[in-house]
């Protein structure tokens, strides 16, 4: 129920949004390419040389989480989250707008709450010195990335929500 972005929006915020979208898209591309390369090398090494890549499972987990966290703000900015139309049968435009308002506020609130919880969890991981088992990669970096991703998604949802209601007013 969040509004779809207008790609022709003028101004500094639109330039920042386009630049951030480009950088996040590029980062997603690089992470996905790394994930594909790691999987290919691991499979070949495992079956051809009976010597799998050390820590491939851990790296795959981290790269998948990283890919999801990098793609979340892009999905939010594109307005492409999965939606369930609960108010299809409602004829009143006021009730439809009220439903859109409630959905947008819930989305922003949930994203902000998850960002705060992930930040708190990442801080706990850092204080406790939690690392992956075989490669000893610190886990708090993934938590920080997740917190930043959800915070950025909350900001994107807020931006498009306020923009839509400014256009209707």
Rosetta constraint file for C-alpha pairs under 8 A:
AtomPair CA 1 CA 83 HARMONIC 6.46 0.50
AtomPair CA 1 CA 85 HARMONIC 7.79 0.50
AtomPair CA 1 CA 100 HARMONIC 5.53 0.50
AtomPair CA 1 CA 103 HARMONIC 6.23 0.50
AtomPair CA 1 CA 104 HARMONIC 6.90 0.50
AtomPair CA 2 CA 79 HARMONIC 6.40 0.50
AtomPair CA 2 CA 100 HARMONIC 6.88 0.50
AtomPair CA 2 CA 103 HARMONIC 7.23 0.50
AtomPair CA 2 CA 104 HARMONIC 5.74 0.50
AtomPair CA 2 CA 157 HARMONIC 7.20 0.50
AtomPair CA 2 CA 160 HARMONIC 7.38 0.50
AtomPair CA 2 CA 161 HARMONIC 6.62 0.50
AtomPair CA 3 CA 79 HARMONIC 6.52 0.50
AtomPair CA 3 CA 160 HARMONIC 6.11 0.50
AtomPair CA 3 CA 161 HARMONIC 6.39 0.50
AtomPair CA 3 CA 164 HARMONIC 6.36 0.50
AtomPair CA 4 CA 77 HARMONIC 7.88 0.50
AtomPair CA 4 CA 78 HARMONIC 6.45 0.50
AtomPair CA 4 CA 79 HARMONIC 4.90 0.50
AtomPair CA 4 CA 160 HARMONIC 7.28 0.50
AtomPair CA 5 CA 77 HARMONIC 6.73 0.50
AtomPair CA 5 CA 78 HARMONIC 6.24 0.50
AtomPair CA 5 CA 79 HARMONIC 6.73 0.50
AtomPair CA 5 CA 160 HARMONIC 6.35 0.50
AtomPair CA 7 CA 14 HARMONIC 7.96 0.50
AtomPair CA 9 CA 14 HARMONIC 5.89 0.50
AtomPair CA 10 CA 14 HARMONIC 5.97 0.50
AtomPair CA 10 CA 15 HARMONIC 7.82 0.50
AtomPair CA 11 CA 15 HARMONIC 6.59 0.50
AtomPair CA 12 CA 16 HARMONIC 6.23 0.50
AtomPair CA 13 CA 17 HARMONIC 6.03 0.50
AtomPair CA 14 CA 18 HARMONIC 6.08 0.50
AtomPair CA 15 CA 19 HARMONIC 6.08 0.50
AtomPair CA 16 CA 20 HARMONIC 5.98 0.50
AtomPair CA 17 CA 21 HARMONIC 5.97 0.50
AtomPair CA 18 CA 22 HARMONIC 6.11 0.50
AtomPair CA 19 CA 23 HARMONIC 6.23 0.50
AtomPair CA 20 CA 24 HARMONIC 6.00 0.50
AtomPair CA 21 CA 25 HARMONIC 5.91 0.50
AtomPair CA 21 CA 74 HARMONIC 6.28 0.50
AtomPair CA 22 CA 26 HARMONIC 6.07 0.50
AtomPair CA 23 CA 27 HARMONIC 6.09 0.50
AtomPair CA 24 CA 28 HARMONIC 6.11 0.50
AtomPair CA 24 CA 70 HARMONIC 6.07 0.50
AtomPair CA 24 CA 71 HARMONIC 7.14 0.50
AtomPair CA 24 CA 74 HARMONIC 7.23 0.50
AtomPair CA 25 CA 29 HARMONIC 6.17 0.50
AtomPair CA 25 CA 70 HARMONIC 7.87 0.50
AtomPair CA 25 CA 71 HARMONIC 7.41 0.50
AtomPair CA 25 CA 74 HARMONIC 7.52 0.50
AtomPair CA 26 CA 30 HARMONIC 6.25 0.50
AtomPair CA 27 CA 31 HARMONIC 6.12 0.50
AtomPair CA 27 CA 70 HARMONIC 7.23 0.50
AtomPair CA 28 CA 32 HARMONIC 5.99 0.50
AtomPair CA 28 CA 67 HARMONIC 5.72 0.50
AtomPair CA 28 CA 70 HARMONIC 6.15 0.50
AtomPair CA 28 CA 71 HARMONIC 6.63 0.50
AtomPair CA 29 CA 33 HARMONIC 6.06 0.50
AtomPair CA 30 CA 34 HARMONIC 6.06 0.50
AtomPair CA 31 CA 35 HARMONIC 6.09 0.50
AtomPair CA 31 CA 63 HARMONIC 6.43 0.50
AtomPair CA 31 CA 66 HARMONIC 7.54 0.50
AtomPair CA 31 CA 67 HARMONIC 6.26 0.50
AtomPair CA 32 CA 36 HARMONIC 6.17 0.50
AtomPair CA 32 CA 63 HARMONIC 7.78 0.50
AtomPair CA 32 CA 67 HARMONIC 6.94 0.50
AtomPair CA 33 CA 37 HARMONIC 6.08 0.50
AtomPair CA 34 CA 38 HARMONIC 5.97 0.50
AtomPair CA 35 CA 39 HARMONIC 6.12 0.50
AtomPair CA 35 CA 60 HARMONIC 6.51 0.50
AtomPair CA 35 CA 63 HARMONIC 6.46 0.50
AtomPair CA 35 CA 64 HARMONIC 7.75 0.50
AtomPair CA 36 CA 40 HARMONIC 6.14 0.50
AtomPair CA 37 CA 41 HARMONIC 6.06 0.50
AtomPair CA 38 CA 42 HARMONIC 5.94 0.50
AtomPair CA 38 CA 56 HARMONIC 7.08 0.50
AtomPair CA 38 CA 60 HARMONIC 7.81 0.50
AtomPair CA 39 CA 43 HARMONIC 6.09 0.50
AtomPair CA 39 CA 56 HARMONIC 7.71 0.50
AtomPair CA 39 CA 60 HARMONIC 7.95 0.50
AtomPair CA 40 CA 44 HARMONIC 6.18 0.50
AtomPair CA 41 CA 45 HARMONIC 5.90 0.50
AtomPair CA 41 CA 53 HARMONIC 7.46 0.50
AtomPair CA 42 CA 46 HARMONIC 5.81 0.50
AtomPair CA 42 CA 52 HARMONIC 5.33 0.50
AtomPair CA 42 CA 53 HARMONIC 5.18 0.50
AtomPair CA 42 CA 56 HARMONIC 6.92 0.50
AtomPair CA 43 CA 47 HARMONIC 6.13 0.50
AtomPair CA 43 CA 52 HARMONIC 7.16 0.50
AtomPair CA 44 CA 48 HARMONIC 5.45 0.50
AtomPair CA 44 CA 49 HARMONIC 7.37 0.50
AtomPair CA 45 CA 49 HARMONIC 5.09 0.50
AtomPair CA 45 CA 50 HARMONIC 6.23 0.50
AtomPair CA 45 CA 51 HARMONIC 5.35 0.50
AtomPair CA 45 CA 52 HARMONIC 5.14 0.50
AtomPair CA 45 CA 53 HARMONIC 6.87 0.50
AtomPair CA 46 CA 50 HARMONIC 4.60 0.50
AtomPair CA 46 CA 51 HARMONIC 4.89 0.50
AtomPair CA 46 CA 52 HARMONIC 4.21 0.50
AtomPair CA 46 CA 53 HARMONIC 7.50 0.50
AtomPair CA 47 CA 51 HARMONIC 7.66 0.50
AtomPair CA 47 CA 52 HARMONIC 8.00 0.50
AtomPair CA 52 CA 56 HARMONIC 7.76 0.50
AtomPair CA 54 CA 134 HARMONIC 7.79 0.50
AtomPair CA 54 CA 135 HARMONIC 7.98 0.50
AtomPair CA 55 CA 59 HARMONIC 6.12 0.50
AtomPair CA 55 CA 134 HARMONIC 5.99 0.50
AtomPair CA 55 CA 135 HARMONIC 5.97 0.50
AtomPair CA 56 CA 60 HARMONIC 5.95 0.50
AtomPair CA 57 CA 61 HARMONIC 6.29 0.50
AtomPair CA 58 CA 62 HARMONIC 6.27 0.50
AtomPair CA 58 CA 132 HARMONIC 6.96 0.50
AtomPair CA 58 CA 134 HARMONIC 7.84 0.50
AtomPair CA 58 CA 135 HARMONIC 7.69 0.50
AtomPair CA 59 CA 63 HARMONIC 5.92 0.50
AtomPair CA 60 CA 64 HARMONIC 5.99 0.50
AtomPair CA 61 CA 65 HARMONIC 6.29 0.50
AtomPair CA 62 CA 66 HARMONIC 6.03 0.50
AtomPair CA 62 CA 142 HARMONIC 7.24 0.50
AtomPair CA 63 CA 67 HARMONIC 6.01 0.50
AtomPair CA 64 CA 68 HARMONIC 6.26 0.50
AtomPair CA 65 CA 69 HARMONIC 6.14 0.50
AtomPair CA 65 CA 142 HARMONIC 7.39 0.50
AtomPair CA 66 CA 70 HARMONIC 6.03 0.50
AtomPair CA 66 CA 142 HARMONIC 6.80 0.50
AtomPair CA 66 CA 145 HARMONIC 7.33 0.50
AtomPair CA 66 CA 146 HARMONIC 7.80 0.50
AtomPair CA 67 CA 71 HARMONIC 6.08 0.50
AtomPair CA 68 CA 72 HARMONIC 6.12 0.50
AtomPair CA 69 CA 73 HARMONIC 7.70 0.50
AtomPair CA 69 CA 145 HARMONIC 6.76 0.50
AtomPair CA 69 CA 146 HARMONIC 5.44 0.50
AtomPair CA 69 CA 149 HARMONIC 5.52 0.50
AtomPair CA 69 CA 150 HARMONIC 7.73 0.50
AtomPair CA 70 CA 74 HARMONIC 7.51 0.50
AtomPair CA 70 CA 145 HARMONIC 7.99 0.50
AtomPair CA 70 CA 149 HARMONIC 6.44 0.50
AtomPair CA 71 CA 75 HARMONIC 6.18 0.50
AtomPair CA 72 CA 76 HARMONIC 6.23 0.50
AtomPair CA 72 CA 149 HARMONIC 6.55 0.50
AtomPair CA 72 CA 150 HARMONIC 7.37 0.50
AtomPair CA 72 CA 153 HARMONIC 6.71 0.50
AtomPair CA 73 CA 77 HARMONIC 5.97 0.50
AtomPair CA 73 CA 149 HARMONIC 6.14 0.50
AtomPair CA 73 CA 150 HARMONIC 7.22 0.50
AtomPair CA 73 CA 152 HARMONIC 6.04 0.50
AtomPair CA 73 CA 153 HARMONIC 4.52 0.50
AtomPair CA 73 CA 156 HARMONIC 7.12 0.50
AtomPair CA 74 CA 78 HARMONIC 6.08 0.50
AtomPair CA 74 CA 153 HARMONIC 7.97 0.50
AtomPair CA 75 CA 79 HARMONIC 6.17 0.50
AtomPair CA 75 CA 80 HARMONIC 5.35 0.50
AtomPair CA 75 CA 81 HARMONIC 6.28 0.50
AtomPair CA 76 CA 80 HARMONIC 6.32 0.50
AtomPair CA 76 CA 81 HARMONIC 6.46 0.50
AtomPair CA 76 CA 153 HARMONIC 5.86 0.50
AtomPair CA 76 CA 156 HARMONIC 6.54 0.50
AtomPair CA 76 CA 157 HARMONIC 6.47 0.50
AtomPair CA 77 CA 153 HARMONIC 7.41 0.50
AtomPair CA 77 CA 156 HARMONIC 5.71 0.50
AtomPair CA 77 CA 157 HARMONIC 7.05 0.50
AtomPair CA 77 CA 160 HARMONIC 7.84 0.50
AtomPair CA 87 CA 96 HARMONIC 6.60 0.50
AtomPair CA 87 CA 99 HARMONIC 7.28 0.50
AtomPair CA 90 CA 95 HARMONIC 7.12 0.50
AtomPair CA 90 CA 96 HARMONIC 6.88 0.50
AtomPair CA 91 CA 95 HARMONIC 7.93 0.50
AtomPair CA 91 CA 96 HARMONIC 7.81 0.50
AtomPair CA 92 CA 96 HARMONIC 6.40 0.50
AtomPair CA 93 CA 97 HARMONIC 6.10 0.50
AtomPair CA 94 CA 98 HARMONIC 6.08 0.50
AtomPair CA 95 CA 99 HARMONIC 6.07 0.50
AtomPair CA 96 CA 100 HARMONIC 6.19 0.50
AtomPair CA 97 CA 101 HARMONIC 6.03 0.50
AtomPair CA 98 CA 102 HARMONIC 6.14 0.50
AtomPair CA 99 CA 103 HARMONIC 6.10 0.50
AtomPair CA 100 CA 104 HARMONIC 6.05 0.50
AtomPair CA 101 CA 105 HARMONIC 6.10 0.50
AtomPair CA 102 CA 106 HARMONIC 6.05 0.50
AtomPair CA 103 CA 107 HARMONIC 6.06 0.50
AtomPair CA 104 CA 108 HARMONIC 6.16 0.50
AtomPair CA 104 CA 157 HARMONIC 7.18 0.50
AtomPair CA 104 CA 158 HARMONIC 7.74 0.50
AtomPair CA 104 CA 161 HARMONIC 6.55 0.50
AtomPair CA 105 CA 109 HARMONIC 5.95 0.50
AtomPair CA 106 CA 110 HARMONIC 5.90 0.50
AtomPair CA 107 CA 111 HARMONIC 6.07 0.50
AtomPair CA 107 CA 154 HARMONIC 7.37 0.50
AtomPair CA 107 CA 157 HARMONIC 7.32 0.50
AtomPair CA 108 CA 112 HARMONIC 6.11 0.50
AtomPair CA 108 CA 153 HARMONIC 7.94 0.50
AtomPair CA 108 CA 154 HARMONIC 4.81 0.50
AtomPair CA 108 CA 155 HARMONIC 7.55 0.50
AtomPair CA 108 CA 157 HARMONIC 6.06 0.50
AtomPair CA 108 CA 158 HARMONIC 6.34 0.50
AtomPair CA 109 CA 113 HARMONIC 6.04 0.50
AtomPair CA 109 CA 154 HARMONIC 7.45 0.50
AtomPair CA 110 CA 114 HARMONIC 6.07 0.50
AtomPair CA 111 CA 115 HARMONIC 6.14 0.50
AtomPair CA 111 CA 150 HARMONIC 5.27 0.50
AtomPair CA 111 CA 151 HARMONIC 6.52 0.50
AtomPair CA 111 CA 153 HARMONIC 6.69 0.50
AtomPair CA 111 CA 154 HARMONIC 5.20 0.50
AtomPair CA 112 CA 116 HARMONIC 6.31 0.50
AtomPair CA 112 CA 150 HARMONIC 6.53 0.50
AtomPair CA 112 CA 151 HARMONIC 5.68 0.50
AtomPair CA 112 CA 154 HARMONIC 5.76 0.50
AtomPair CA 113 CA 117 HARMONIC 6.19 0.50
AtomPair CA 114 CA 118 HARMONIC 5.97 0.50
AtomPair CA 114 CA 147 HARMONIC 7.18 0.50
AtomPair CA 114 CA 150 HARMONIC 6.64 0.50
AtomPair CA 115 CA 119 HARMONIC 6.14 0.50
AtomPair CA 115 CA 146 HARMONIC 7.03 0.50
AtomPair CA 115 CA 147 HARMONIC 4.14 0.50
AtomPair CA 115 CA 148 HARMONIC 6.74 0.50
AtomPair CA 115 CA 149 HARMONIC 7.53 0.50
AtomPair CA 115 CA 150 HARMONIC 5.00 0.50
AtomPair CA 115 CA 151 HARMONIC 5.40 0.50
AtomPair CA 116 CA 120 HARMONIC 6.24 0.50
AtomPair CA 116 CA 147 HARMONIC 6.64 0.50
AtomPair CA 117 CA 121 HARMONIC 6.11 0.50
AtomPair CA 117 CA 147 HARMONIC 7.72 0.50
AtomPair CA 118 CA 122 HARMONIC 5.96 0.50
AtomPair CA 118 CA 143 HARMONIC 5.67 0.50
AtomPair CA 118 CA 144 HARMONIC 7.06 0.50
AtomPair CA 118 CA 146 HARMONIC 6.54 0.50
AtomPair CA 118 CA 147 HARMONIC 5.13 0.50
AtomPair CA 119 CA 123 HARMONIC 6.20 0.50
AtomPair CA 119 CA 143 HARMONIC 6.37 0.50
AtomPair CA 119 CA 144 HARMONIC 5.90 0.50
AtomPair CA 119 CA 146 HARMONIC 7.96 0.50
AtomPair CA 119 CA 147 HARMONIC 5.34 0.50
AtomPair CA 120 CA 124 HARMONIC 6.39 0.50
AtomPair CA 121 CA 125 HARMONIC 6.25 0.50
AtomPair CA 121 CA 140 HARMONIC 7.93 0.50
AtomPair CA 121 CA 143 HARMONIC 6.87 0.50
AtomPair CA 122 CA 126 HARMONIC 6.17 0.50
AtomPair CA 122 CA 139 HARMONIC 7.56 0.50
AtomPair CA 122 CA 140 HARMONIC 4.51 0.50
AtomPair CA 122 CA 141 HARMONIC 7.23 0.50
AtomPair CA 122 CA 142 HARMONIC 7.67 0.50
AtomPair CA 122 CA 143 HARMONIC 4.64 0.50
AtomPair CA 122 CA 144 HARMONIC 5.95 0.50
AtomPair CA 123 CA 127 HARMONIC 6.13 0.50
AtomPair CA 123 CA 140 HARMONIC 6.76 0.50
AtomPair CA 124 CA 128 HARMONIC 6.09 0.50
AtomPair CA 125 CA 129 HARMONIC 5.99 0.50
AtomPair CA 125 CA 130 HARMONIC 5.26 0.50
AtomPair CA 125 CA 139 HARMONIC 6.57 0.50
AtomPair CA 125 CA 140 HARMONIC 5.33 0.50
AtomPair CA 126 CA 130 HARMONIC 6.44 0.50
AtomPair CA 126 CA 138 HARMONIC 7.54 0.50
AtomPair CA 126 CA 139 HARMONIC 7.52 0.50
AtomPair CA 126 CA 140 HARMONIC 5.42 0.50
AtomPair CA 129 CA 138 HARMONIC 7.17 0.50
AtomPair CA 130 CA 138 HARMONIC 6.07 0.50
AtomPair CA 130 CA 139 HARMONIC 6.05 0.50
AtomPair CA 130 CA 140 HARMONIC 7.55 0.50
AtomPair CA 131 CA 136 HARMONIC 4.78 0.50
AtomPair CA 131 CA 137 HARMONIC 5.05 0.50
AtomPair CA 131 CA 138 HARMONIC 4.26 0.50
AtomPair CA 131 CA 139 HARMONIC 5.31 0.50
AtomPair CA 132 CA 136 HARMONIC 4.58 0.50
AtomPair CA 132 CA 137 HARMONIC 5.21 0.50
AtomPair CA 132 CA 138 HARMONIC 6.59 0.50
AtomPair CA 132 CA 139 HARMONIC 6.73 0.50
AtomPair CA 139 CA 143 HARMONIC 6.94 0.50
AtomPair CA 140 CA 144 HARMONIC 6.17 0.50
AtomPair CA 141 CA 145 HARMONIC 6.18 0.50
AtomPair CA 142 CA 146 HARMONIC 6.12 0.50
AtomPair CA 143 CA 147 HARMONIC 6.12 0.50
AtomPair CA 144 CA 148 HARMONIC 6.13 0.50
AtomPair CA 145 CA 149 HARMONIC 6.00 0.50
AtomPair CA 146 CA 150 HARMONIC 6.20 0.50
AtomPair CA 147 CA 151 HARMONIC 6.07 0.50
AtomPair CA 148 CA 152 HARMONIC 5.99 0.50
AtomPair CA 149 CA 153 HARMONIC 6.10 0.50
AtomPair CA 150 CA 154 HARMONIC 6.09 0.50
AtomPair CA 151 CA 155 HARMONIC 6.28 0.50
AtomPair CA 152 CA 156 HARMONIC 6.12 0.50
AtomPair CA 153 CA 157 HARMONIC 6.07 0.50
AtomPair CA 154 CA 158 HARMONIC 6.08 0.50
AtomPair CA 155 CA 159 HARMONIC 6.03 0.50
AtomPair CA 156 CA 160 HARMONIC 6.28 0.50
AtomPair CA 157 CA 161 HARMONIC 5.97 0.50
AtomPair CA 158 CA 162 HARMONIC 6.06 0.50
AtomPair CA 159 CA 163 HARMONIC 6.01 0.50
AtomPair CA 160 CA 164 HARMONIC 6.00 0.50
AtomPair CA 161 CA 165 HARMONIC 6.45 0.50
AtomPair CA 162 CA 166 HARMONIC 6.07 0.50
AtomPair CA 163 CA 167 HARMONIC 6.21 0.50
AtomPair CA 164 CA 168 HARMONIC 6.36 0.50
AtomPair CA 165 CA 169 HARMONIC 6.12 0.50
